[in-house]
C-alpha cells in the first residue's frame, strides 16, 4: 500500500502585476503539466516597491489564471494577500476511473 502511494509536491509559479500575455500563457502550460502529474500548484503575484498600488491587477491576473486551469485543477480558495504577495493554491482534479469513463462515453 505504501509503495503505491503518490507523494504530491507543491510547485510554485510566480507572476508580477505586469506579466505579459506570452509569459502568462507559458506559465499556464507549466501549471497544467504540474496538475496533470498530480502536484499542487501555488501561484503568487509578487509586488515590489510601488507595484503594491496595483493589487486589483494582481487579483485579476490570478483569477484569469484560475479560469484557464478550471479543467485540470480545482481552486482551493480565493486570492489572498500575505505581506507583499497575493497567492492562490490549486489542487489537481481527481481522475475518473475507467468504469466511469466508459459509463460517460455511453451517455
Backbone as JSON Lines, residues from 0, in Angstrom:
{"i":0,"aa":"X","n":[0.82,-1.18,0.0],"ca":[0.0,0.0,0.0],"c":[0.88,1.26,0.0]}
{"i":1,"aa":"X","n":[1.92,1.22,0.8],"ca":[2.81,2.36,0.89],"c":[3.57,2.57,-0.41]}
{"i":2,"aa":"X","n":[3.92,1.5,-1.09],"ca":[4.67,1.6,-2.33],"c":[3.83,2.21,-3.44]}
{"i":3,"aa":"X","n":[2.53,2.02,-3.39],"ca":[1.65,2.55,-4.44],"c":[1.24,4.0,-4.19]}
{"i":4,"aa":"X","n":[1.5,4.51,-3.0],"ca":[1.07,5.86,-2.69],"c":[1.92,6.89,-3.45]}
{"i":5,"aa":"X","n":[1.26,7.97,-3.86],"ca":[1.92,9.03,-4.62],"c":[2.08,10.23,-3.72]}
{"i":6,"aa":"X","n":[3.3,10.7,-3.59],"ca":[3.52,11.91,-2.8],"c":[3.36,13.1,-3.74]}
{"i":7,"aa":"X","n":[2.54,14.03,-3.34],"ca":[2.33,15.21,-4.18],"c":[3.2,16.35,-3.65]}
{"i":8,"aa":"X","n":[3.75,17.08,-4.58],"ca":[4.58,18.23,-4.23],"c":[3.78,19.5,-4.48]}
{"i":9,"aa":"X","n":[4.28,20.6,-3.96],"ca":[3.67,21.9,-4.23],"c":[4.64,22.65,-5.14]}
{"i":10,"aa":"X","n":[4.21,22.89,-6.37],"ca":[5.01,23.63,-7.34],"c":[4.57,25.09,-7.29]}
{"i":11,"aa":"X","n":[5.53,26.0,-7.38],"ca":[5.21,27.42,-7.31],"c":[5.4,28.09,-8.66]}
{"i":12,"aa":"X","n":[4.49,28.98,-8.97],"ca":[4.57,29.8,-10.18],"c":[4.44,31.25,-9.74]}
{"i":13,"aa":"X","n":[5.37,32.08,-10.19],"ca":[5.42,33.46,-9.74],"c":[5.09,34.42,-10.87]}
{"i":14,"aa":"X","n":[4.28,35.39,-10.57],"ca":[3.93,36.45,-11.51],"c":[4.29,37.8,-10.9]}
{"i":15,"aa":"X","n":[4.29,38.82,-11.74],"ca":[4.33,40.21,-11.3],"c":[3.05,40.85,-11.81]}
{"i":16,"aa":"X","n":[2.67,42.02,-11.3],"ca":[1.43,42.64,-11.79],"c":[1.49,42.98,-13.28]}
{"i":17,"aa":"X","n":[2.68,43.11,-13.85],"ca":[2.83,43.5,-15.25],"c":[3.24,42.33,-16.14]}
{"i":18,"aa":"X","n":[2.87,41.11,-15.79],"ca":[3.23,39.93,-16.58],"c":[2.6,40.02,-17.96]}
{"i":19,"aa":"X","n":[3.41,39.78,-18.99],"ca":[2.96,39.87,-20.38],"c":[2.11,38.65,-20.75]}
{"i":20,"aa":"X","n":[1.35,38.74,-21.84],"ca":[0.47,37.65,-22.26],"c":[1.24,36.39,-22.62]}
{"i":21,"aa":"X","n":[2.36,36.53,-23.33],"ca":[3.13,35.35,-23.73],"c":[3.69,34.63,-22.5]}
{"i":22,"aa":"X","n":[4.2,35.39,-21.55],"ca":[4.72,34.8,-20.31],"c":[3.59,34.11,-19.54]}
{"i":23,"aa":"X","n":[2.42,34.73,-19.54],"ca":[1.26,34.16,-18.86],"c":[0.9,32.81,-19.47]}
{"i":24,"aa":"X","n":[0.84,32.75,-20.81],"ca":[0.49,31.5,-21.49],"c":[1.52,30.41,-21.2]}
{"i":25,"aa":"X","n":[2.79,30.79,-21.19],"ca":[3.88,29.85,-20.91],"c":[3.73,29.25,-19.52]}
{"i":26,"aa":"X","n":[3.4,30.09,-18.55],"ca":[3.24,29.62,-17.17],"c":[1.97,28.8,-16.99]}
{"i":27,"aa":"X","n":[0.94,29.09,-17.76],"ca":[-0.29,28.3,-17.7],"c":[0.0,26.88,-18.18]}
{"i":28,"aa":"X","n":[0.78,26.75,-19.25],"ca":[1.12,25.41,-19.77],"c":[1.91,24.61,-18.74]}
{"i":29,"aa":"X","n":[2.82,25.26,-18.04],"ca":[3.58,24.57,-17.0],"c":[2.65,24.13,-15.87]}
{"i":30,"aa":"X","n":[1.74,25.0,-15.47],"ca":[0.81,24.67,-14.38],"c":[-0.09,23.5,-14.77]}
{"i":31,"aa":"X","n":[-0.55,23.47,-16.03],"ca":[-1.37,22.36,-16.49],"c":[-0.6,21.05,-16.41]}
{"i":32,"aa":"X","n":[0.67,21.08,-16.77],"ca":[1.5,19.88,-16.7],"c":[1.67,19.43,-15.26]}
{"i":33,"aa":"X","n":[1.93,20.37,-14.36],"ca":[2.11,20.03,-12.95],"c":[0.83,19.4,-12.38]}
{"i":34,"aa":"X","n":[-0.32,19.99,-12.69],"ca":[-1.58,19.46,-12.18],"c":[-1.91,18.1,-12.77]}
{"i":35,"aa":"X","n":[-1.6,17.9,-14.04],"ca":[-1.87,16.59,-14.64],"c":[-0.94,15.52,-14.08]}
{"i":36,"aa":"X","n":[0.23,15.92,-13.57],"ca":[1.15,14.98,-12.93],"c":[0.74,14.67,-11.49]}
{"i":37,"aa":"X","n":[-0.26,15.39,-10.98],"ca":[-0.76,15.12,-9.63],"c":[-0.17,16.02,-8.55]}
{"i":38,"aa":"X","n":[0.53,17.08,-8.94],"ca":[1.11,18.0,-7.97],"c":[0.18,19.19,-7.75]}
{"i":39,"aa":"X","n":[0.29,19.8,-6.57],"ca":[-0.44,21.03,-6.31],"c":[0.34,22.19,-6.9]}
{"i":40,"aa":"X","n":[-0.36,23.28,-7.2],"ca":[0.29,24.47,-7.77],"c":[-0.07,25.66,-6.9]}
{"i":41,"aa":"X","n":[0.97,26.38,-6.47],"ca":[0.77,27.62,-5.73],"c":[1.22,28.76,-6.65]}
{"i":42,"aa":"X","n":[0.29,29.61,-7.01],"ca":[0.6,30.75,-7.87],"c":[0.56,32.0,-7.02]}
{"i":43,"aa":"X","n":[1.56,32.86,-7.2],"ca":[1.53,34.1,-6.44],"c":[2.03,35.26,-7.29]}
{"i":44,"aa":"X","n":[1.48,36.43,-6.98],"ca":[1.9,37.67,-7.61],"c":[2.77,38.4,-6.61]}
{"i":45,"aa":"X","n":[4.0,38.69,-6.99],"ca":[4.95,39.37,-6.13],"c":[4.9,40.87,-6.41]}
{"i":46,"aa":"X","n":[4.61,41.66,-5.4],"ca":[4.56,43.11,-5.54],"c":[5.86,43.69,-5.0]}
{"i":47,"aa":"X","n":[6.52,44.5,-5.81],"ca":[7.77,45.14,-5.4],"c":[7.59,46.65,-5.46]}
{"i":48,"aa":"X","n":[8.08,47.32,-4.44],"ca":[8.06,48.78,-4.44],"c":[6.66,49.36,-4.57]}
{"i":49,"aa":"X","n":[6.51,50.25,-5.54],"ca":[5.22,50.92,-5.73],"c":[4.18,50.03,-6.4]}
{"i":50,"aa":"X","n":[4.56,48.85,-6.85],"ca":[3.61,47.95,-7.52],"c":[2.5,47.52,-6.58]}
{"i":51,"aa":"X","n":[2.65,47.7,-5.27],"ca":[1.63,47.31,-4.3],"c":[0.34,48.11,-4.52]}
{"i":52,"aa":"X","n":[0.44,49.23,-5.25],"ca":[-0.74,50.03,-5.56],"c":[-1.66,49.33,-6.56]}
{"i":53,"aa":"X","n":[-1.14,48.31,-7.26],"ca":[-1.92,47.62,-8.3],"c":[-2.42,46.26,-7.82]}
{"i":54,"aa":"X","n":[-2.98,46.23,-6.63],"ca":[-3.5,44.97,-6.08],"c":[-4.6,44.39,-6.96]}
{"i":55,"aa":"X","n":[-5.42,45.27,-7.54],"ca":[-6.53,44.8,-8.4],"c":[-5.98,44.07,-9.62]}
{"i":56,"aa":"X","n":[-4.89,44.58,-10.18],"ca":[-4.3,43.96,-11.36],"c":[-3.77,42.56,-11.03]}
{"i":57,"aa":"X","n":[-3.19,42.41,-9.86],"ca":[-2.71,41.11,-9.42],"c":[-3.85,40.13,-9.19]}
{"i":58,"aa":"X","n":[-4.93,40.63,-8.6],"ca":[-6.08,39.76,-8.35],"c":[-6.73,39.32,-9.66]}
{"i":59,"aa":"X","n":[-6.84,40.23,-10.62],"ca":[-7.4,39.87,-11.92],"c":[-6.53,38.84,-12.63]}
{"i":60,"aa":"X","n":[-5.22,38.97,-12.49],"ca":[-4.29,38.03,-13.11],"c":[-4.47,36.63,-12.53]}
{"i":61,"aa":"X","n":[-4.61,36.53,-11.21],"ca":[-4.79,35.23,-10.58],"c":[-6.15,34.62,-10.9]}
{"i":62,"aa":"X","n":[-7.18,35.45,-11.01],"ca":[-8.5,34.93,-11.36],"c":[-8.53,34.46,-12.81]}
{"i":63,"aa":"X","n":[-7.81,35.16,-13.67],"ca":[-7.68,34.72,-15.07],"c":[-6.94,33.39,-15.14]}
{"i":64,"aa":"X","n":[-5.91,33.26,-14.32],"ca":[-5.13,32.02,-14.23],"c":[-6.02,30.88,-13.74]}
{"i":65,"aa":"X","n":[-6.87,31.16,-12.76],"ca":[-7.79,30.15,-12.23],"c":[-8.81,29.73,-13.29]}
{"i":66,"aa":"X","n":[-9.27,30.68,-14.08],"ca":[-10.23,30.37,-15.13],"c":[-9.61,29.45,-16.19]}
{"i":67,"aa":"X","n":[-8.35,29.67,-16.5],"ca":[-7.68,28.85,-17.5],"c":[-7.4,27.44,-17.01]}
{"i":68,"aa":"X","n":[-7.27,27.25,-15.69],"ca":[-6.94,25.94,-15.12],"c":[-8.15,25.19,-14.58]}
{"i":69,"aa":"X","n":[-9.35,25.69,-14.82],"ca":[-10.54,25.07,-14.21],"c":[-10.78,23.65,-14.71]}
{"i":70,"aa":"X","n":[-10.26,23.28,-15.89],"ca":[-10.46,21.93,-16.41],"c":[-9.56,20.9,-15.74]}
{"i":71,"aa":"X","n":[-8.35,21.3,-15.36],"ca":[-7.38,20.34,-14.81],"c":[-7.16,20.48,-13.31]}
{"i":72,"aa":"X","n":[-7.56,21.61,-12.73],"ca":[-7.32,21.82,-11.31],"c":[-8.47,22.52,-10.63]}
{"i":73,"aa":"X","n":[-8.56,22.32,-9.33],"ca":[-9.62,22.94,-8.53],"c":[-9.0,24.02,-7.65]}
{"i":74,"aa":"X","n":[-9.61,25.17,-7.65],"ca":[-9.15,26.29,-6.84],"c":[-9.49,26.01,-5.39]}
{"i":75,"aa":"X","n":[-8.51,26.16,-4.5],"ca":[-8.74,25.87,-3.08],"c":[-9.23,27.07,-2.29]}
{"i":76,"aa":"X","n":[-9.14,28.25,-2.85],"ca":[-9.62,29.44,-2.16],"c":[-9.41,30.66,-3.03]}
{"i":77,"aa":"X","n":[-10.02,31.76,-2.65],"ca":[-9.86,33.0,-3.41],"c":[-8.48,33.6,-3.14]}
{"i":78,"aa":"X","n":[-8.0,34.47,-4.05],"ca":[-6.7,35.1,-3.83],"c":[-6.66,35.88,-2.52]}
{"i":79,"aa":"X","n":[-5.56,35.73,-1.78],"ca":[-5.43,36.45,-0.52],"c":[-4.03,37.04,-0.42]}
{"i":80,"aa":"X","n":[-3.95,38.15,0.29],"ca":[-2.67,38.84,0.46],"c":[-1.94,38.29,1.68]}
{"i":81,"aa":"X","n":[-0.65,38.05,1.51],"ca":[0.23,37.7,2.62],"c":[1.49,38.54,2.46]}
{"i":82,"aa":"X","n":[1.54,39.63,3.19],"ca":[2.67,40.54,3.06],"c":[2.63,41.24,1.71]}
{"i":83,"aa":"X","n":[3.69,41.09,0.92],"ca":[3.73,41.7,-0.41],"c":[3.4,40.7,-1.51]}
{"i":84,"aa":"X","n":[2.76,39.6,-1.14],"ca":[2.37,38.57,-2.1],"c":[0.87,38.37,-2.07]}
{"i":85,"aa":"X","n":[0.31,38.09,-3.24],"ca":[-1.07,37.65,-3.33],"c":[-1.02,36.24,-3.88]}
{"i":86,"aa":"X","n":[-1.6,35.29,-3.15],"ca":[-1.43,33.9,-3.57],"c":[-2.74,33.14,-3.64]}
{"i":87,"aa":"X","n":[-2.67,32.05,-4.42],"ca":[-3.79,31.16,-4.6],"c":[-3.22,29.75,-4.83]}
{"i":88,"aa":"X","n":[-3.96,28.72,-4.37],"ca":[-3.48,27.34,-4.46],"c":[-4.48,26.51,-5.26]}
{"i":89,"aa":"X","n":[-3.94,25.67,-6.14],"ca":[-4.75,24.76,-6.95],"c":[-4.42,23.33,-6.59]}
{"i":90,"aa":"X","n":[-5.44,22.48,-6.55],"ca":[-5.26,21.05,-6.33],"c":[-5.66,20.33,-7.62]}
{"i":91,"aa":"X","n":[-5.0,19.23,-7.94],"ca":[-5.37,18.5,-9.15],"c":[-6.75,17.88,-9.0]}
{"i":92,"aa":"X","n":[-7.49,17.87,-10.09],"ca":[-8.8,17.23,-10.07],"c":[-8.61,15.73,-10.1]}
{"i":93,"aa":"X","n":[-9.5,15.01,-9.44],"ca":[-9.41,13.55,-9.4],"c":[-9.66,12.99,-10.79]}
{"i":94,"aa":"X","n":[-8.83,12.04,-11.17],"ca":[-9.0,11.41,-12.47],"c":[-10.14,10.4,-12.38]}
{"i":95,"aa":"X","n":[-10.91,10.3,-13.44],"ca":[-12.02,9.35,-13.46],"c":[-11.5,7.94,-13.66]}
{"i":96,"aa":"X","n":[-12.13,7.0,-13.0],"ca":[-11.75,5.61,-13.19],"c":[-12.21,5.15,-14.57]}
{"i":97,"aa":"X","n":[-11.68,4.03,-15.02],"ca":[-12.01,3.53,-16.36],"c":[-13.49,3.21,-16.49]}
{"i":98,"aa":"X","n":[-14.09,2.68,-15.43],"ca":[-15.52,2.35,-15.46],"c":[-16.37,3.62,-15.65]}
{"i":99,"aa":"X","n":[-16.02,4.67,-14.91],"ca":[-16.78,5.91,-15.01],"c":[-16.61,6.54,-16.39]}
{"i":100,"aa":"X","n":[-15.4,6.45,-16.96],"ca":[-15.17,7.0,-18.29],"c":[-16.02,6.26,-19.33]}
{"i":101,"aa":"X","n":[-16.09,4.92,-19.19],"ca":[-16.89,4.15,-20.13],"c":[-18.38,4.45,-19.97]}
{"i":102,"aa":"X","n":[-18.82,4.65,-18.74],"ca":[-20.21,4.97,-18.48],"c":[-20.57,6.33,-19.08]}
{"i":103,"aa":"X","n":[-19.66,7.29,-18.96],"ca":[-19.93,8.62,-19.52],"c":[-19.9,8.6,-21.04]}
{"i":104,"aa":"X","n":[-19.05,7.76,-21.62],"ca":[-18.97,7.7,-23.09],"c":[-20.23,7.07,-23.67]}
{"i":105,"aa":"X","n":[-20.91,6.2,-22.91],"ca":[-22.15,5.57,-23.37],"c":[-23.3,6.57,-23.39]}
{"i":106,"aa":"X","n":[-23.24,7.59,-22.54],"ca":[-24.32,8.57,-22.46],"c":[-24.25,9.48,-23.61]}
